[in-house]
Structures are given as structure tokens and as C-alpha cells.
Amino acid sequence: MNEKLLKLSAEKILKDFGLDFSHDKIKDLRNSFLNSAKESSQKDPGKFAEILLENKLNEDDLDILLKNLTVGETYFFRDEKLFSTLSSDSIKDIITKKKFVSVWSAGCASGEEPYSLAILFDKFYKNNSHVQFKILASDINKHSIEKAKKGFYRDWSFRSTPAWVKEEYFSEREKGIFEIDKKIKNFVEFSIINLSEIEKLKNNPAKFDIIICRNVLIYFSKPLVKELLEAFYYKLNSGGIFITTSSESVNINKNLFAKFADGNNSIFIKRNEKLEKAQLINFNNQHEFKKEITFKKIAPLKKTNPQKEHLPKKDLNKIFDEAVKKYYSSQLNESLKLFSEIEIDVLGTDKKFKHETELYFYLIKNNFRIGNISQASKFCEHILKNEKLDYRLHYIHGILLQENGKYEDAEAAFNKSIYLNNKFALSFFALGNLQKSLGKNSYQKNFRKAEQLLLDLENEQIVKYSDGISASELLKQISSLSGQ
């Protein structure tokens, strides 16, 4: 394909679908045409593009192209922190005051996100029989919507998903294929919606209490993102909640939305004339969405004169291994309990634990994933006093500092991590993302370095210490952010 044809195709796709493939992202467009041509009736990518420009692409081939232009990478309960917040007392207080709650999952891919929401609502609000829920789930891709409507999923859609989800809400129809409960299906209505058609969105009279649009804005041009966020504001009821991702939150117009949760960069509340301050969630009191119990307060970092007790000797290494397994299977309540048990047992005594650094690393990440930023920060600062050369700790410290609005300190922490390990892609990505949000041009250099490191990995290989993000997914995010 020649450059002129690619440029014309990019302009056409931007005009019709709002997807931005200008500048550095033109290489992604070329790959999308190559892959689409292989799957379609038109094997030549140049001919495929020409038919698109002539408006003669058939519906099936257009759907193939749209599928390849975006990453439909998703699974059930993908963001533990988000679903933990949605089951918190602060959200419950808002929801239980209503008789009918309407939700829009915009850009739902193959349905894992809206079905996760339906499961969450059923589990945590079924005792509030006066509250009725309805979820609209939309995507531009017809194939994705058809798959979502059928409600059949393979094991890959349950990676990092808590075990109870599959056990309670799915039935195995044949080996490795699971069907979602019909009760949950009835919660969700699927529809094909083109988010770039702003006037159609505004003219539709439907209003929502919650709008979720995650990993979607990164594909759109900056002017369209601005218009779309204004449309979302218009579509929300008074006091409605808008949910995106932390990386996409840089686009939020602070005159339209206020942070709903202190320390959370992805959940916002619609500003009204009388709204002076966003409601704050106390993360120490919120429910962990996987279990209907609250976390016990973690013991303080220091103990004095502990009394010796004649108890059976614990195998701390065995407990640690079990905690790590539970962590990676997303049983965060159980893993935190076990990690904390080891920390309490060792701290303030002369006991030695060979995995001490790893213990604190997991305590930090475990607390962070359930939204307990304050506790995670305390553990991080504590262990960094002794482990100043651990690049992972400086990286996660940077994330925590950024969550707390300490941007200069966060930048310094990311730079320390890179100095200690210049092969760690996540630090380059995090630093670039922070610099971009601060308006610094140096973000481009760090994004390029992250890209180089990620290209050495297999597409579906999980990036180390990312808790489930694949190399191809992170590359797509970098590509999209670089072009905005």
C-alpha cells in the first residue's frame, strides 16, 4: 500500500468512525489493512482500501476492518479496583436511593464488561429488591455484539477472574465453553452504536445514572474526545457517574466532571450548579468486590516487646507461596490476609524471612489493587528505606505518588526505576504517560523506549509485573496516546 492511499484511508476512517490513525499511528493502520485483507474476500490490502474509499465495502468486510482497527482485549472483572469501588458503601448509598438505575457500557467489545457489571449488581444489590437495573452495552463492531448476545465464553475470558464468578453465574456447555446465566443476560441490552455520531447521541432521549467508557477514548482524535465527553455529560442524569481509565482521564473537562473518589483518577461525578465538591470514598471502609466482607485494618509497621507464645511453628515460606497463588488468581481478600499474617509474625521479632522484600512488594500491590492507597504507600515507604536499589519498588512508588497528586516526586521515582533497570517497559510507559498529562514533550522519548522493549515480547505475552496487561495491548495504548 502506498502512503497516499493510507493517508486517504486514515482521513476516511476518521470522518466515518472518529478513529485517529494520523502521524505515528499510520503504521497501525497499514497492519490493520494487511490483517483485514487476509480475513476478507479481498486478499489485496490496497484493493481493500480502495473499496473502502469508494463506500463499496460490504458489511462483513467492514466489520472485519473495524475489529482490526481496535483491540478487543478483555475478560470478566478485569479491573479489580474499579469493581471494588462500585461495590463500596459510597456507591451503594447513591444506588439504593433510586428505584431504577440505568447504565451504559460504551465500547463493550464482546460483552465481558457489561456482564461483569450485571453480576456485580446482582451479587451486591439483590437484597435491595426495590432497585431495578438495566444496562445498555454498545459497540461499533457487529461481530462483537453478536458474540456478546449469545453469552458463550471460553476459559481465556476468565483469566484473573475470581472463581466464584464462573461457579455461580456460568454453566459449562462443553469442555472449556461456558454460558452465562439467563438472569444476568436479561440485565443487558446490546446495541451497535457509532460513538463518533455525536448529534445522534445527543438527540436520543435516553439518560443514564452511570456511563462506563474505558480503553475507548484512546482511539479517537482529540476534538472528538472533547465532543464525546460533552455528550456523555449531557447523557448523564443529575449527579451521574462517569467511569474511564486513569490514562484516559487526562481528557476530562474539570468544569463538567469532578473526581468522585479521592486518590482515584478514573471515576468522576457530573458537576451540577449546586455541586461544590465531589463526594469522597473512604477506601478503608469499602468492600472488596470478591467477598461480601470488609478488610481488617493492617497491623502497624512497628511492634514493641512482643510476648513469646508457645504456638506451633508456622511454615512461613509455605504460607507465602499460598498467598502468591491466591494473589494471581485474584483472591485478593485471602492473599492479603496471608501476606499480613506473615508480616505480623515476623515484624518486631528476631525471626528471619528470606522473602521479606517480595512480601512487602506484594503487600503494596495487594493493597493498591483493592484501592487502599494510604496503606500501600506506608508499606512502600517502609521497605524503600532498606531496599533502595529495587527498581520495582521505585516504579510502584511512582504510581502511588501520582495517585496522591505528587507529580514531581512521581516523575523522580520513575526515573530512579529506569536508572536501576533500563529494560523495564512499565517505568518508561508510566513516566511518558505522566509527562504527557503534565504537557512535557519528553513523553515521546519514553513512549518510544517502551515500544522498543515491548516489541521484543510476543503479542499476547503478559508484561512482567503488569497484573495481566499483554504486550500488544500496551503497545496499542502507547500508539494511541502518542498521536493525541
N, C-alpha and C positions, 0 to 999 in steps of 0.2 A: 504493500500500500504506500502510495506517495504522500508527502507531507500535506499537499493541498487538499487531497481527499480526506485525510484525517482531520484537518482543521475545519473543513466544511461540515464533517460529521459531528465534530465536537460542538459546533455552533447549533446544529440541528437538535442534538440531544439536550443542549442547554435550553433551547427555546421550548421544546416539547415536554421535557421532563424535569427541567431545573437542575440536572446533574452536571456538575462542573468538571470538565476534563481539559481545562486550559493549562498552559505553561508546562510545568514538570509532569503533570498527570497525563499528558498526551501518550506516554508510553503505556500506561494502564489501558487506555482506550484501544491502542493497537493490539494489545494482548486479548482484550475483550472481543474484538472483531475476529481474531485468529481462532479463539475458542468457540465463538458462536458459529462461525462458518463450518467448523468441523462437525458440530452437532446438528446443523440445519440442512435444508435441501440445497443450499448454495455453498459449495465447498470452497469457493474462492472468496477470501475476505474483502478484496477490492470490489468485486461484484456485489457482495452482501451490502457494503457501504453505499454503493451507487443506487441500489434498490431502495435502501432506507431514505436517501435524499430525494428520490422520486415519489416517496409516500406509497410505494407499492409492496412493502414488506408485509407478508401475510401475518396473521395474528400469532401463529405458533412460533415463527421465526423472531418476531418482535419480542415475544415473551422470553425466548432463549437469550436474546441480546440483553434485555433488562436484568435477567438473572446473572449474567456475566459482568454487568456493569457495577454490581454491588456485591458485598459479602453477606450471605445469609447465615453466617455462623452463629448458632445459638443453642441453648439447651435449657432444661427446666430449672427454675430457681437459680439462674446464672449469677445474679448479684446478691450475695447473702446480706450485705449491708443494707441494700435497698429494701429487701423483703423484711428484714428485721425492723427497719424503721416503719414500714407500712403496717406492722402488727404492734407498734408501740402504743402506749396509753394516749399520747397526744393525738395521734391519728384516730384512734378509737373514739376519743371524745368528740371529734368532729363528725365522724361517720354515724355514730349511734344516735346523734341528734336528728338525723334525716330519716325519712320513710323510704326514699328511693335514691340510690346512688348510681350515677351514670359515669362510666369510664371509657376513655378512648385510648386504645393502644395503636399509635400511628407508626406504621412501618413494622408490622408484626412478623414478617418473614413467614415461617411455616407453623406459627401458632404457639410455640413453647412459652413465650412471654405472657400473652393473654390467658392461656390455660393455667399458668402458674398463679396469676392474679386470682383467677376464679377459685383455684384450690385454696389459696390463702384466705380469701373471703369466706369460703365455706368452713374452713377449719377454725378461724378465729372469731367469726361473727354468727355462727349458726345458732347460738343461744339468744341472739337478738332477732327474734322472729319477725319483728315489725319492720326490719330493714330489708329492702329488696335491692339486688344488684343487677345491673346489665352492662355488659362490656361490648363495645364496638371495636373490632380488630380489623385494621385495614393495611393493605399493601398494594403496590403497583403491579406486582408480579402475579399473574393469573395462576401459574403452576403452584406457587407457594400457597395461595389462598385455597386452591383445590385440595392440596395435601392437608392443610390445617382443618378444613371442614370434615375430612374423613376421620381424623383423630387417631391415626395409627403411627407409632413411633418405634424406632429401633433403639438398642442399648446406648448408642452414641448420644442420643438426646438426653440421657440420664447421667452422663459423666459429671462428677462433683455434685450430684443431686442427692439430698438426704434420702435414706432408704424408705422412710415411711411414705414418701410421695408415691412411689411405684406400688408399694404394698397396699395402700388404702384407696388409691384413685385409678389404678390401671388393672386390666386383665390381660394375661398373656394368651394370644390367639394362636400363635405358632411360635416355634423356637426363636427367641430374640425379637419378636414383634409384639408390641403392647398397644391395646386400645384404651383410650381414656373413658372414664365413667360418663354415661349419658347425662347424668345430673349436671356434671361440670360442662359438658358440651352445650347444654341449654342456657348456661350463663352467657355464652359468647355468640355474637353475630358477626360473621365475616363479610367483608366488602372490598372491592377493588377501588382504591381512591388514589388519584394523582395529586400529591401534595403541592405540586407547582401551580395548580389551578386555584389560585388564591381567591378569586372572586366567587367561584363555585362554593368554596369552603365557607366564606363569609355569608353568602346568600342562603345557605342551608340553615334552617331554623334550629337545628339540634344544638343543645347546650350540655356541658359536661361538668362534673364535680372534680374529676381527675383526668388529666391528659398525660400520657407517657409517650415520649418520643426520644428514644435512645439509640445512639450509633446510626443516626439517620442524617442529622444536620451536617455531618462531616462531608457528605457527598454533594451538598448544594453550594451554589455561589453565594457570596456574602450578601448581595442585595436581596436574594430570595430568602435567605435565612432570616433577615430582618423582617421581611414581609410575613413570613410564615409564623414567626414568634408573635407578631402583632395579631395575626389571625387566631392563633391559639389563645391569646389574651381575650380576644373577642368571643371565642367559643366557650370560655370558662364561666361558670356561674360565680356569683359573688363569693369571695373567699376560696375559690377553687385552687387546686394544687396542680402545678406543672412539674414533671419529672424528666430530667435529661441525664447526661453523664457529666462527670467533673470536667473532662477535657472539652466538652461542647458548651459548658456553662459560661465560657468567656464571651459568648454571643449574647448573653442575657441583657436585656434593657432594664436597668435598675429602676427606671421610672415606672415600668409595668409590673415587675415582679420583685418581691423581697425574699430573702432567704427564709425558709421555713424552719430550718434546724441550724443551731449554732454549731459551726465546725463541719457542716455538710454542704458540699458545693454542687449538689445535684438535685435538690428538692427545693422548690420555690412556691410561694403563695401569691395569688393575684392581688395586686395592690388595689384598694378601693380608696375613695376620697377620705374616709374616716380612719383608714389603716395607717397607724403611725409607726408601728414596729412589728416585725414578723414574730409569730409565736415561736417559742424556743422549745425544743425537745430536750429533756434531761436524759441523756443516753444511759446514765447509771441506773435509771428505772425502767428502761424499755425492755420489752420481751424479745428474746431471741426466737426468731420465727420457727425454728425447727422443733422447739419444745414449748409447751404452754406453762413455762415456769420462768422466774426471773433469776439472774445470776447472783450468787452470793458475793459480797464485797471481797475483793482480793486482800489477803493479809498485807500489812505494811512491809516495806522493804527491810526494816531493821527489827531485830528482836534482842532483848537483853535477858541474860541469865535464865535461859530455858531450863526447866526442871527435867531431869532424866527420868524416863519412864521405862519400865520393863515390858516392852512390847515386842511382838515377833519382828524379826529383822525383815525390812522390805527390800525387794529386788528393784531398786530404782531404775536400773537400765531396762528391765522388762516393762515397767510402768511407762517409761519414756517412749519405748518402741510402740506400745499400745496407743499412747497419746498421739504420736505422729500419724499412725494409721487412721485414727478417728478424725484427725485434722484434715487429712487428704480425702476422706470420704464425706467431708462436710458435716460431721457430727460435732459441731463447734462447742456445744454445751458440755459434752462429755470430754472432749480433748482439753478444754480449758480447766475443767475440774482436775484432771490428771496432771497437767503441767503445774498447776497451782499446788497440788499435793506434794510434788517433788520439791518445789521452791520453798514451801513452808518447812518441809522435813530437813532440808539441807541448811537453810539460812540460819545464821546465828550459832551454828554448831561447828565442830571441827571435822565434820564429815566432808569427804571429797566426792565430787560428782564429775566424771570425765566429760560429760556433755553440757557443762554449765553454759557455755556461750550459745550452743544450739538451743538449750532450754529457754534462755531469755529471748533469743531470736523468735522462737515460736510463741512465747508469751506476748511479745509485741504484736506479731502478725495476727494471732488469735483474737486479741482484744481489739485490734484495728478492724478486723473483718466483721465484728459484731457492733461496731460503731462506738466503742469505748475509747475515744481518742485520748482522754486525760490519762487513763491507766496505762495505755500503750506508750505514751510519752514518758511517763515516770520510769517504766521498765527500760526504755531505750536510753534515757539519760543516765540511769544507774549502771548499765552494762558498758556503756561507752567510756566510762571513767577508767575501766580496766582493759577494754578491747578497742583501742584507738585505731588499729590497723585493719579492722574488718570492714571491707567495702560494702557488704550487705547492710550492716548496721547504719552506716552513713547514708545509704540510699533510703532506707525506711525512715530514718530520722528526717531526711529532707521532705518526704511525703507528709509526715506528721507536722512538721513546721509549716508547710504550705497549707495544710488543713486549718492550722491555727492562725493563718494570715501573716506569718512571719516570713515574708518572701525573700528578703535579702539573706537571712540565715538559711533558708531552704536552698537557695542557689549555692551558697558556700558548702552546704552538706553534700549536694550532688557533685560539686567539683571535687570534694575530698574523695568521694566514692570512685570517681573517674581516675583520679590521680593514683589511687590504690589498685585499680583494675580497669585498664582502658579497653577491655574486651567485654564489658558488661553493658549490653544494649539498653537495658531498662533505665540506667542512670542517664545515658545520653538522651533517651526519649523524654524522660521526666524533666531534665534540665531544659531541653528545647521547648517543651510544652509550657513550662513556667515562663521562660524568656519571651515566648510568643505572646502570652497573656499580658506580660509587662511592656510589650511594644519594643522589645530589643531585637535588632536584626541578627544577632549572633545565634538565634534559634536555628537558622537554616543550616549552619555548620554542624550543629549537634544532631539535627534530624538526619543529615546525610551520613554521619558516622553511624548512627543507629541502624540506618538502612543497610549499610555495608555489612555490619555484623549480622543482621537478620537474614541477609541473602545467603549466608553460609549455612543456614539451617534448612531443613526440609520444610515445605509449605505448612504442613499440619503439625510440625513439631512444636511442643509446648515450650515457650520461652522460660528459661530457668528462673525460679522464684517469682513468677508472674501469677501463680494460682490459677492457671488454666487458659491463658491467652496464647493462641497459636502465632507462629511467625508470620503467616500470611495475613492474619487479622491485624496485627500490629503494623505491618508494612502498609496495609490499606489505610489505617488511621493516619500514619505519618504522611502518606501521599496526599490525603485529603486535607490535612492541616497545613501542609506546606504550600498548597495552592491558594489558600484563603487570603 
